[in-house]
Amino acid sequence: MIHVEDKSLSLPDGRTLAYADNGNTSSSDLVLFLHGAFSVGYAARLPPVLLEHNLHYIAPSLPGWGKSSPMPAPSTAYPATLAADMTCLVTHLHPTTANLRLYLCGHSFGTVPAQILHSLPHHIFPLGRQIVALVLLAPLSPPHCHTAYARTLSWQNYLMFGPPARYAPFNLVMHLAKIYMNRHLSPEAAAEIHVRNTLTQFMDDEEREVLVRWMEDNGMAEGQFEREMAHVLTSSVAHSWQGFLDIPAIYHFGWGGSRPEDAVNTCPVLVISSRGDFLSSEDMARWLATAYKSAGIKHVDGNRYSLFLHLDDIWDEIFRATESPPR
C-alpha cells in the first residue's frame, strides 16, 4: 500500500475522524491502536513483527486530538459515540467484517476507550465480537471500580486524572495545565527540546544504548526519534485543545457502567507496564491484571518511551496468547 498519514473520514453526524494506517489493507487481521494524551493516530513506522504477520494497522486520532472533531458531549454519550466512530472507520476500510480479527490496543489515556470498546454490549459495538485480544500499554484503571486509583497516580497524572481535575470548577486545572504545556509544545522546535530533555532526564546509559540500537534497526538517523516525537506532540493540539480539556469528563463519567469483571468479551488481555515509567503506575497495571478474566501482565525495563522499543517482544507474546497466528 502507499502509506499516507493524514487521512480523514466524514462521520454521519458531520464530524471528522482523522486516521493513519499501514500494512496490508486487504488483511482480515487488524490492529486498532488508540493513542494516549498529546498524540495522534500515527502509522509511519510499524514494529517489524506486525509487518511480518501481514496485518492492517489502523490508528485513529481520538476525538478532539489532531484533526479529529471533538466529541459532541464527552460524558454519558461517550461510549455509544466512540463505538459508532470506530465502527464507521473499520467498516469504511473493511466493508465486509464477518471474518475480521481485531487486536484492540490502547496506550496510556487510549486504554480508556480501548477498555470501553472491549466491554460494550455487542448490540452497541458489534465489532466487539471480532476482538481477539485487548492490549493495554501503560494503562489507566477505571476509577469507578478501582477505589484506590488516586493513590497510584504520579503527581502529574493526579492533577489530570485525580480529584483536582474532577472537582475543580470550570475545568480550571486543565485550563491552567494547557497554558503550562503550550510553552513546551509550540513551536515544534520547543517540543523537540522538551522530548530531548525528557529522554536525558529519565533514560540511563543502558536505556540510551537500547534506543540507539532500535534506531539503527529502524533506519533512523541521529535526532530523528526526537523530531518525530515532537511532530506528534505538536500535531496533537495544533488544531484544538479540546481532547486534552475533555480528559477528566471522559475518565470520570463511569465508562457507561462497564466493569472489567463483567466484560462480555473473554478474549486474552495483556497488560504492559514499564518499571521506570515516570507517569504510569505499576499498581494500576497489577490491579487490571487481576480484574480482567484471562489477563496476563508483563513488565519491561526502561521509562515511558522505552515501552515502544519493546513492541516486537510484546506483539510476539500477544500472538502466542491468541494461539492462532494472524493470516
C-alpha positions, -999 to +999 in steps of 0.1 A: +000+000+000+010+037-003+014+050+032-004+083+039-005+098+074-032+125+072-064+107+061-098+117+072-133+102+073-166+122+074-188+108+101-226+106+098-231+133+124-210+158+105-178+154+125-144+144+110-123+114+122-086+117+113-066+085+110-035+069+096-030+033+086-002+010+073+004-026+064-017-049+043-051-032+037-066-065+024-057-084+056-086-097+077-063-092+108-064-057+121-047-038+148-068-008+161-044+014+180-058+041+203-032+067+213-026+085+246-027+121+256-006+145+234-006+121+205-024+114+173-031+085+150+004+077+137+014+048+115+046+058+097+067+031+114+054-003+124+072-029+145+087-054+121+067-082+137+035-066+125+048-063+090+059-099+091+024-110+101+008-091+072-016-071+094-035-040+087-026-013+113-052+014+119-045+044+141-073+069+145-068+103+162-092+103+191-119+130+193-105+164+199-069+154+191-051+163+160-076+169+131-104+148+146-135+167+157-143+168+194-170+146+209-204+163+209-207+156+246-178+140+265-199+124+292-226+098+292-228+097+254-191+089+250-193+050+248-220+050+221-204+078+201-170+061+204-184+028+193-202+044+163-170+063+153-148+032+154-174+011+136-176+037+108-138+037+104-133-001+104-163-007+080-151+021+058-117+003+054-132-032+055-168-032+043-171-070+050-165-075+087-176-111+092-141-126+090-122-098+107-099-105+137-094-073+157-064-067+180-076-038+202-046-018+216-045+013+237-017+034+252-020+055+284-052+075+281-060+054+250-065+024+273-097+041+285-116+040+251-099+006+244-114-008+276-148+008+269-150-008+235-139-041+248-166-041+275-196-027+254-225-050+247-224-063+211-256-046+201-238-012+207-204-023+193-209-053+170-172-054+162-167-065+198-174-100+185-142-097+164-119-087+192-093-115+197-070-096+221-070-065+243-036-049+248-032-022+275+001-003+274+009+019+304-028+016+313-053+036+334-078+017+356-115+026+358-119+050+388-155+039+394-142+003+400-107+009+414-114+028+446-077+033+453-069+046+419-059+081+430-032+068+454-015+051+425-011+081+403+020+101+397+016+138+407+013+148+371-015+123+364-030+131+398-037+166+386-052+155+352-070+123+363-074+126+400-097+147+423-082+181+414-093+180+377-125+161+386-138+186+412-123+219+402-150+243+388-149+254+352-123+228+344-098+251+359-070+226+364-070+216+328-071+252+315-041+260+337-023+229+326-029+239+290-012+272+295+018+254+310+020+227+284+016+251+255+050+266+263+066+232+257+047+223+225+048+255+204+067+259+182+077+224+171+113+232+180+103+238+216+086+204+216+118+188+203+138+203+231+111+191+256+114+155+242+152+156+243+152+169+279+128+142+289+149+115+274+180+129+291+163+132+324+147+097+325+169+075+305+200+059+319+230+048+298+217+013+293+184+026+280+201+050+257+220+021+242+188+003+236+173+034+219+204+037+197+202+001+186+165+004+180+170+035+158+197+017+138+174-013+133+147+010+121+170+030+098+166+063+118+193+090+117+205+107+149+179+130+163+151+116+141+133+099+170+131+132+189+119+151+158+092+125+151+080+126+187+080+164+187+059+164+155+034+141+170+032+162+202+026+195+184+002+179+159-020+167+187-030+202+198-023+222+166-060+225+157-077+222+191-070+216+228-105+201+233-093+165+235-070+175+264-097+195+281-121+167+279-099+142+297-114+145+332-150+143+319-142+112+299-122+095+326-147+101+354-181+097+337-184+060+346-174+044+313-211+035+306-212+014+337-187-012+323-166-031+348-136-053+339-150-083+357-183-080+338-168-077+303-187-096+277-156-104+257-134-131+273-105-127+249-069-126+262-060-093+279-023-084+281-013-055+305+021-039+299+039-015+321+074+000+322+093-003+355+108+032+351+078+050+337+076+084+355+039+087+347+022+053+345+015+033+376+026-004+380-001-006+408-028+002+382-014-024+358-014-051+386-050-041+395-062-045+359-044-078+355-064-092+384-097-076+375-099-089+339-106-125+331-079-142+310-055-114+318-017-115+319+008-089+329+043-080+315+068-056+329+095-042+307+126-023+317+130+014+310+109+045+311+078+058+293+095+060+259+113+027+263+080+008+262+078+014+224+113-001+220+100-035+232+069-037+210+083-066+189+085-088+220+051-076+232+034-084+200+051-118+199+036-125+233+002-113+221+002-136+191+011-165+214-017-157+237-043-157+208-030-192+198-038-189+161-013-167+142-025-138+121-033-146+084 
